[in-house]
Amino acid sequence: MKIFQKGFNYSQDGSGNRLVYHLQGCNMKCPWCANPEGMRPEGVIMADSEWLLETVCPHGAVKGTQVDREVCRTCEKKECVTEHKTKGMYLSYEEETPEEVFREACAGELMFYDGGGVTFTGGEATLQYEELKKALRMLKEYGINTAVETNGTHPALAGLFPYIDELIIDCKHCSDTKHTAYTGIPCGGILHNIREAAARHPKVHVRVPLIGGVNDGEDDLEAFLEFFSGIRGENVTFEVLAYHEFGRKKWEACGWKYEMTRNAFVKDEVLKGFRKAVAESGCRYKKT
């Protein structure tokens, strides 16, 4: 399994205190992504200006605190990461087998308080489907609570349901056209998977990341409420999340430009209006 980040987090990635694994690779290209280093399945070379050393690159790409990414693009040997191990230049992910993940989780079992356990997120965790399924099965059989955060695109997502205690799915848009424009892929399969989860899974949490100019209009709210009305139930909770730019520095570390502007921040009254509308529509609202 390619893992670009791991560590403990409380309640935001499932119930209680959880060991969270961020798996490399995503099939969406959201420009607001908070973890851009996890987007490319092949990974990306990250640069930390505070720790850069010119000596790690024999091709002269590193000059002081800057990296010439044009030089990097034509580099074949990648000596900065294949021959050196530094904090200044490093590959975004490391690899572990599902068995190693399982043993690591078991070793930290005492930390899973308040109903905690293990969460797999991304990137998009389901892109590593078979490895993910194997890890989930081992954890589930051992009795460790499992959660998956997903964009809901995988056509075989339902095949993982028996091994997931808590399923967290993003719902970014209900319009295929708009969803494709902002993420690179349509949302029809996502909405289908959310319906399937609502009908078959015992614990589903649907999240809407609210982005200014992307999905915060009145027509967007109406579309969300119409869709949610068809999937609400005792097993389904909903949440509207505010846009943030915590990933900005990570985009820069990847050598990419962060394209989002201040307009992406949603006004408080709009955010509160969305949350109130969802809660008052008969949906079970849950703040994490």
N, C-alpha and C positions, 0 to 999 in steps of 0.2 A: 504494500500500500504506500502510495506517495503522500506524505504528510507535510504540510508546510507550516503548521503551527499546532501546538497542543498545550493544555494547561487546565487548571481548575477554574470554574466560574460558577457563581451562585444564581440560580433561578432564571436567568435570561435565555438559557439554552435547554430548557426542560426543568422539571421540579428539583428543588433542593440543590445541594452542592454536587457539581458534575465535572468529570474529566472529559474535556471537549477536544475532539480531533478534527482538525480542518484538513480535508482531503484535496489534493491538487487537481485542477482541471474544472472548467465550467463551459457549458454550451451556450451561455448567454454572454453578451458584451455590454452590460449596463454601465454607462459612463459615471454613475454615482457609486460604484462598487467600493465597499470599505476594505476589501481584501483583494486588490487587483493582482497581487503576486500569485494568487491561487487560480487565476483565470486560464492560463495556458497549460494544457495537459503536459507539455514537455518542460514546464517550468520556465523561470526567468532568472537571470543573474541580477541580484540586488546589490546596490551600492550604498554604503553608509559613509557620508563625507567626513565624519569625525574619525574614521579609522582607515581611510584610504591610504594605500602605499603604492607609489609609482612602480616599485620593483615587481609587483605581481603581474604586470602586463609587459611582455617583451616587445609589444607592437606600438607602445607609446600612447595607449588610449587613456591612461590615467595621468592627469596633470594637476598636481595640487589636490584640490577638493572636488575636481570635476572629472567626469568620464565622457569620452567621446564615443557615443553609442554608434556612430557611423563605422568606426573601426571595429567595434564589437560585432556588428552585423555581418562583416565579411570574415570574421575570425573562425577558423575551423577547430583549432586545438583547445581553445578556452583554457589556456594555462592558468588564468586567474583563479579558477576553481578546481581544475584537474590536478594541478601541481602545487597549489597553495591552499592553506586553510586559514583564513583570516576573518575578522569581523567587518572588514572593509568591502570585500567582494565575496559573495557566496551564492550558491544555487538556492532557489526558494524552498526546495523541499528536501526531505530525507526519506528513506524507505524503511518500512517495517513490515514483517509478515503479519497476517491476521493472528497467528499464534503468539507473536511477540506483543501485539496490542492486547490480546486477552490476558497474558501473564502480567503485563504492566497494570492493567485495570484491577486484576485480582490483588496485586501488591498494594494498591491504593484503596482497597475496599473500605477501610475504616473512615475514609474521608467522604464517603457517600451518605452524609447525614441529611435529615429532613426529606427523605425520599429521593435522594440523588442517585447518580449512576453514571453512565457513559453516553455521550452525545457525539454523533458524527455529523459534521456540517462541511462547509466548503469555502471557496469553490462550490462545486456540486458533487456531493458525496456519491450519488448514484452512478456517476460516470465510471466509478471503480466497482461496478455492480457485484461481480462474483466475490471479490475480496471482502467487500462490505457485508454481503450476505453471510459469508463464512464467519466473520468476526461477530456479527449480530447473533448468529445461531449459538456460538460458543458462550457468549455472555448471557444470553437468555436461558440456556440450559443450566448455567451455573447459578442463576438467580439474581444477576445484576440487572438493575433497571436500565433499559435502553431507550434512546431517543434519536431521531433523525430529523435534521433541518434540511429541507429540499426545495428546489424551485418547482418541483412537481412535474417535470417534463418526461421522465423515463417511462416508456410504454409498459414496462414490466414492474412498475412501482408496487402494484398490488401484491406481487410475489414476495415482497419484504414485510408485508403487514403482520404475519404471524410472529415475526421476530422483533417487532418494534412496540414498546410500551407507550411511547408518546411520539406522535407524528406532527411535525410543525411544517406547514406549507405556506410559501409566499403566494399572494394573489396580487400581482402588480397592475393588471388591467383586465377588463372583460371584453375588450375590442381587439380582434386579431390584427387589424391594421395598425392600431396604436402600439400594441405590444411588440409587433415586429419592428416598427420604426425605432423604438427605444431600446429593445433588448436583442434584436437580430432574429428572433424566432416568434411564430404565432403562439397564441395562448389556448387554442382549442383543446389540445391534449392535456394541458394543465387543468383546465376547468373540468374535463372528464375525470381526471385523477382525483381532484378534490371531491367531486360528487361520489366517486367510488369509495373514497376514504370516509366521507360522512355517512355513507350507507353501511359500511362494513367494519370500520375500525373503531375501537372503544374510546380512543382519546385523540382527538384531532384539534390542533390549534392553527387557525388561519390568520396570517398576518398580511396587512397592507402597508408597505413602505410608502408613505405619502411624500411625493416629490413635486415641488412647485413647477407648474407648467407642463407636467407630465400626466398626472392623474388626480389633480386636486380640484377639478372643475365640478360644477353642479351636475352636469351630465354624467361625469365619472361616478359621482356619489350615487346617482339614481341607478346606474348599471350595477354597482357593487351591491346595493340594497336588494335589487331584483334577484341577483344571483344568490346572495346569502339567504334570502327568504326560502329558497328551494333546498337548502342544505342544513338549515339550522336544526338543532336537536340537543338533547342532554349531553351527547358525546362530543359536541363541537363548540369550541370557544373562538372568539374573534378579538383581534387587536389592531389598532391603527398606530403605526410607528412614525415618528417625526424624522425627516431628512436630517442628516448630519454630514460633516465633511471630515470625519476622523481618518478617512483613507487618503487624504490629499498627499501627505508626506510619503506614503507607500507608493503612490503613482510616480512621484518624483524619484524614489529609490529604484523603481523599475526602469527609469529612463523615459517615462511617458508623460505627456501633458495631461493635467487634470482639467477637463473641459467644463465642469459644472461652474455656474456663476452664483452670485448671491440670490438670484431669482429662484433658485431651487429650494431655498428655505420657505416653508409654509407659514403663513401668518397664524398667530395663536388662535384667533377666532375661527379660522377655517379648520384648523386641526381639532379644536374642541367641538366644532360643529359636526365633523365627520364622526368623531368618537361618540357624541351624543346621539347622532342619528342611528348609528349601528346598535347602540345599547337600547334605544327606544323602539327599534324595529322588531323586537322579540328575540334578538340574538343574544347569546350569553357572552358578555364582554369580559375579558380577562386581561389585566395589566401585568406584564412580566418585568 
